[in-house]
Amino acid sequence: MTMAALGTWGMAPRAIAATTGASDVPAHPLANRLAVYADTLRYEDLDAATLEKIKTHVIDTIGCGIGAFDERPVRICRDIALSVGGPATIIGTKRRTSTELATFANCAAFRYLDFNDTYVGRFSVHPSDHIAACIAVAEAERASARELITAIAVAYEVNCRLVDALDISTRGWDPPVLSLPSVALAAGKLMKLGPERLTHAVSLAINDHIPMAQTRVQTLSDWKGLADAEAGRNAVFAASLARGGLTGPAPIFEGQSGFFRQVTGPADVDVGSFGKRGTQFRIHLCSLKPYPAVIYTQTAIVAGIAVAKDVGSLNRIAAIEIATTRRGYQRTGAEPEKWDPKTGIRPITACPTSRRAQCSTETSPTRASRRI
């Protein structure tokens, strides 16, 4: 009886594989295609305009970090990082910590004021968050400036292209989901991992570290400015594990319980169209923020300043109507917690019935009013 049970148990995985198609692994899984892209991209593939763009975004990002250096949550992250030693510098100090914690502490500073760059595809992200990981790993690996710049190009390109192709928002996941493979590949490239280990780095980064979008809805906490720092920390650690020889779940995107089924739904990512020599890199479509506020409010701030100059006395204002995209409304005004709790101001109208069909996309307009 016992031997029979053991025999059945031993055959169970094969039986399951036969009935579920578990062995039907794609010929070229997405994680592997991303790994090959990261491995083959060279500094020489970057044209002068792209090099200038990367340098501009690095300078802007470090400036954002200097501005947030003394913010309470940033100090907390820095103090925790400084509790251990290591090869990577915490920017703004002369002290070093582990590569993962330097990534975390530096990204916390870069991101916290919501002032670093942005890219808008299916949703908005801050690709410059990945610069923290690239700098920390480059320092630890004693990489050259050219290697650092190339790794940053990889991080930007993978992140932006995945944002174009994958929809994480409808199922309630958070944008740093797509930072995980982006940073894992950039960090792994700086560690000089080949395609096989880069693939495992992507799998290890994604499988256990997918964040929820509760970070950005209802009551906002300190974590809104720190979630991508945590994704970077996890991705750098995943690359280190892959370098050591650990393998990750596969195929991480196409698998039966993989990324497409659990997070985004089916998707086709054309890695062949990614930036390279002769093909423009997505960093050219990233923008620098003029104001330290969520991306969807940038034009409203400009309009508000202009209107304020024309209006003069506030006593002349009876109501303010703001038109925005569906996503802009969701992220900046859909919940009571995001309106002024002292005045009790609430949206009066949002996506009128007559226009509801138009308000289902990222760029379709919706409206909200404030009564004064």
Number of C-alpha atoms within 10 A of each C-alpha: 6 7 8 9 9 11 11 12 12 11 10 12 11 12 12 12 12 12 9 10 10 13 12 13 13 10 7 9 16 20 24 21 17 24 26 18 20 26 22 13 18 18 18 11 15 22 15 10 11 18 15 12 14 22 13 12 20 21 11 19 24 22 16 21 26 15 15 21 22 13 13 11 19 24 16 14 20 24 12 13 24 19 11 11 14 16 17 22 24 24 22 12 8 7 15 20 22 21 29 25 32 31 32 32 32 29 33 30 33 33 27 26 19 20 24 27 23 21 24 17 16 19 17 19 23 25 27 26 32 29 29 33 33 30 27 29 28 24 18 17 16 14 16 12 13 13 19 24 23 24 32 28 28 27 29 27 22 27 27 28 20 21 22 16 15 20 21 23 16 9 13 14 18 21 26 25 23 24 33 31 32 31 36 36 36 34 34 33 28 26 19 16 21 16 22 15 26 31 31 30 34 31 29 27 31 27 17 9 15 19 19 17 18 14 19 18 17 15 11 13 12 12 15 16 21 23 24 29 31 23 32 32 25 25 32 31 21 31 32 21 18 25 19 10 12 14 17 20 15 20 22 24 25 21 19 17 14 19 20 19 14 15 20 19 16 14 14 10 16 13 15 10 11 19 22 21 14 9 12 17 24 18 23 12 12 20 15 16 16 14 16 14 14 16 25 18 17 15 12 14 14 12 12 14 10 11 11 11 9 9 11 10 9 9 8 8 11 9 9 11 13 14 16 24 20 22 23 22 22 15 18 19 18 19 15 14 15 16 15 10 10 6 8 9 15 19 17 11 13 21 21 13 10 7 13 14 11 17 20 15 12 17 14 18 21 22 18 19 16 14 12 11
